[in-house]
Amino acid sequence: MPDFAIYPSLKGKTVFMTGGAAGIGAEIVAGFAAQGARVGFLDIDAQGGAAMAARFDAVHHHACDLRDIDALRDGVAALRDAIGPADILINNAARDDRHNWADVTPDYWDERQATNLRHMFFAIQAVAPDMIDKGAGSIVNMGSNSWWEAGGGFPAYATAKAAVHGLTRTMARDLGQHRIRVNTVVPGWIMTERQKDLWATPDALEAHRKRQCLPDLIDPVHVARMVLFLASDDAMMCTANNYMVEAGSI
């Protein structure tokens, strides 16, 4: 494992996250905890979230279905009561379920937007007043390079992830006057356990390696390291942009 950086500016900061029980989110939680931050995350997986939080002294989990905006707002309030107002928000939660464009119904489309996009805006809306009061903050929205690559097989997901970049740009403008930074991290194909179990066949991996400039597959920790950087004061003049973690994939 590389000798990764410590960011002194993250020590003691309060981090709110969506998703965190597994995959990239779990690695981000662990990364902030190792920096000495207080972390609270919202995740629908009550059992997995509780197990993840139990690994650390300063991590809290609140079970929440992010498709329910009232529940999201209640969850943000619960985290605030537990660890204080947020300095940092990581909008991580999403699901890249595959679906055939011909089978998509209006209800399915709306549910996919609720799962992969809508909660991001309302999480920002919920935490921004405290950040405005502090005169500083960092918000990181998780995008995807799936639509950059013109990937098929999940049009509702790809559309939601493309919209994340628009959300980042407009909110960076609206909140920048308060020294609140808003950025997008754009992962490539990350080797989470979910990806390995469902889609990472030998043929698929070989084809993907050929699309990358770098030969190594990408682990969740690599995405977490970019998130930590953007949350830290080292990135204090970075906002309204996309930060790719995709090994030069085309």
C-alpha positions in Angstrom: 0.0 0.0 0.0 1.4 3.5 -0.9 2.4 5.9 1.9 -0.6 8.2 1.6 -0.8 11.8 2.8 -2.1 13.1 6.0 -4.1 16.4 5.8 -3.8 18.4 9.0 -6.8 20.5 8.0 -9.1 17.5 8.1 -8.4 16.7 11.8 -11.5 17.5 13.9 -13.6 18.4 10.9 -17.2 17.2 10.7 -18.0 15.1 7.6 -21.5 14.1 6.5 -21.9 11.4 3.8 -24.5 9.6 1.9 -23.7 6.0 1.5 -20.9 4.5 3.5 -21.7 0.9 4.5 -19.9 -0.7 1.6 -17.8 -0.1 -1.5 -16.3 3.3 -2.3 -18.3 4.9 0.5 -16.8 2.6 3.2 -13.3 3.5 2.0 -14.1 7.2 2.2 -15.5 6.8 5.7 -12.3 4.9 6.7 -10.1 7.6 5.1 -11.7 10.5 6.9 -11.6 8.5 10.2 -7.9 8.0 9.7 -7.5 11.7 9.3 -9.0 12.4 12.7 -12.3 13.7 11.4 -15.8 13.1 12.8 -17.9 11.2 10.3 -21.6 10.7 10.1 -23.2 8.8 7.2 -26.7 8.0 5.9 -27.2 4.6 4.4 -30.3 2.4 3.9 -28.3 -0.7 4.9 -29.0 -0.6 8.7 -27.0 -3.7 9.5 -24.0 -2.9 7.3 -24.0 0.7 8.3 -24.0 -0.2 12.0 -21.1 -2.6 11.5 -19.1 0.0 9.6 -19.6 2.6 12.3 -18.6 0.2 15.0 -15.1 -0.1 13.5 -14.3 3.5 14.5 -14.6 5.7 17.6 -15.8 8.8 15.8 -18.1 7.4 13.1 -21.9 7.5 13.3 -24.5 5.9 11.1 -28.1 6.8 10.6 -30.3 4.4 8.6 -32.1 6.3 5.9 -33.8 5.8 2.5 -32.4 8.7 0.6 -35.2 8.5 -1.9 -37.5 9.9 0.9 -36.5 13.5 1.2 -38.2 14.0 4.5 -36.2 11.0 5.9 -33.0 12.5 4.4 -33.7 15.8 6.2 -34.4 14.0 9.4 -31.2 12.0 9.0 -29.1 15.1 8.4 -30.6 16.6 11.6 -29.8 13.4 13.5 -26.2 13.6 12.4 -26.0 17.2 13.3 -27.2 16.4 16.8 -24.7 13.6 17.2 -21.5 15.2 15.8 -22.2 18.9 15.1 -22.8 20.9 11.9 -21.1 19.7 8.8 -17.9 21.2 7.5 -17.8 18.7 4.6 -20.5 16.9 2.6 -19.8 13.9 0.4 -22.7 12.9 -1.9 -21.6 9.4 -2.5 -24.7 7.2 -2.6 -25.8 5.6 -5.9 -26.6 2.3 -7.6 -25.5 1.4 -11.1 -28.1 -1.3 -11.7 -28.2 -2.4 -15.4 -31.4 -1.9 -17.4 -32.5 -2.2 -21.0 -33.6 1.1 -22.5 -36.6 -0.6 -24.1 -37.9 -1.8 -20.7 -37.7 1.5 -18.8 -41.0 2.8 -17.5 -41.7 6.3 -16.2 -41.8 5.0 -12.7 -38.5 3.2 -13.0 -36.9 6.3 -14.5 -38.1 8.5 -11.7 -36.9 6.0 -9.1 -33.4 5.9 -10.7 -33.2 9.7 -10.6 -34.3 9.6 -6.9 -31.6 7.0 -6.2 -28.8 8.6 -8.1 -29.3 12.3 -8.3 -32.2 14.0 -6.5 -30.9 13.3 -2.9 -27.6 15.1 -3.8 -29.3 18.4 -4.2 -31.5 18.1 -1.1 -28.4 17.0 1.0 -26.7 20.2 -0.2 -29.7 22.2 0.7 -29.8 20.7 4.2 -26.2 21.3 5.1 -25.5 24.6 3.3 -26.9 27.0 5.9 -24.4 25.7 8.5 -21.6 26.0 6.1 -22.7 29.6 5.2 -22.7 30.4 8.9 -19.1 29.1 9.2 -18.0 30.9 6.0 -16.5 27.8 4.6 -17.2 24.3 3.4 -16.4 21.6 0.9 -19.0 19.5 -1.0 -17.9 16.6 -3.2 -20.5 15.0 -5.5 -19.7 11.6 -6.9 -20.1 11.3 -10.7 -19.2 8.6 -13.1 -17.2 8.3 -16.3 -19.8 5.9 -17.7 -21.4 8.7 -19.8 -18.1 10.1 -20.8 -17.2 6.7 -22.3 -20.7 6.5 -23.9 -21.3 3.3 -21.9 -24.5 1.5 -22.6 -26.8 -0.7 -20.6 -28.0 1.8 -18.0 -29.4 4.9 -19.6 -31.3 6.2 -16.5 -28.1 5.8 -14.4 -25.9 7.4 -16.9 -28.3 10.4 -17.3 -28.4 10.9 -13.6 -24.6 10.8 -13.4 -24.2 13.3 -16.3 -26.5 15.7 -14.4 -24.3 15.5 -11.3 -21.8 17.7 -13.2 -24.4 20.4 -13.9 -25.4 20.3 -10.2 -21.8 20.8 -9.2 -21.3 23.7 -11.5 -24.4 25.7 -10.6 -24.0 25.1 -6.8 -20.4 26.1 -6.9 -21.5 29.4 -8.3 -24.3 29.9 -5.8 -22.3 28.9 -2.8 -18.8 30.2 -3.8 -19.4 33.6 -2.3 -19.5 31.9 1.1 -16.2 30.1 0.4 -18.0 26.8 0.0 -16.4 24.7 -2.7 -18.3 22.2 -4.8 -16.6 19.6 -6.9 -17.2 16.3 -8.7 -15.1 13.2 -8.4 -15.4 11.0 -11.5 -14.6 7.4 -10.9 -13.9 4.9 -13.6 -14.6 1.2 -13.2 -13.8 0.7 -9.5 -13.2 -2.8 -8.2 -15.7 -2.9 -5.4 -17.0 -6.2 -4.1 -20.3 -5.5 -5.9 -18.5 -5.0 -9.3 -16.5 -8.1 -8.8 -19.5 -10.2 -7.9 -21.8 -8.9 -10.7 -19.8 -7.7 -13.7 -16.1 -8.1 -13.5 -15.6 -11.2 -15.7 -12.2 -12.0 -17.0 -13.2 -10.9 -20.5 -14.7 -7.7 -19.3 -11.6 -6.8 -17.2 -9.3 -7.5 -20.1 -11.3 -5.3 -22.4 -11.3 -2.6 -19.8 -7.6 -2.7 -19.2 -7.1 -2.0 -22.9 -9.2 1.2 -22.6 -7.1 2.5 -19.7 -3.8 4.3 -20.1 -2.6 2.7 -16.8 -2.5 -1.1 -16.6 -3.7 -1.5 -13.0 -7.3 -1.9 -12.0 -8.7 0.9 -9.7 -9.5 0.2 -6.1 -11.9 2.2 -3.9 -9.0 3.6 -1.9 -7.9 5.5 -5.0 -11.2 7.3 -5.2 -11.2 8.0 -1.5 -7.8 9.7 -1.8 -9.1 12.2 -4.3 -12.1 12.9 -2.1 -9.9 13.6 0.9 -7.8 16.0 -1.1 -10.8 17.9 -2.3 -12.2 18.1 1.2 -8.9 19.4 2.6 -7.5 22.9 2.7 -4.9 21.8 0.2 -7.7 22.1 -2.4 -8.9 25.5 -1.2 -8.9 27.1 -4.7 -10.5 24.0 -6.4 -14.2 24.3 -7.2 -16.8 23.8 -9.9 -14.7 21.1 -11.6 -14.4 17.4 -12.4 -11.6 15.3 -10.9 -11.1 12.1 -12.8 -10.0 8.8 -11.1 -10.2 6.5 -14.1 -6.7 5.6 -15.1 -6.9 7.4 -18.4 -9.9 5.3 -19.5 -11.3 6.1 -23.0 
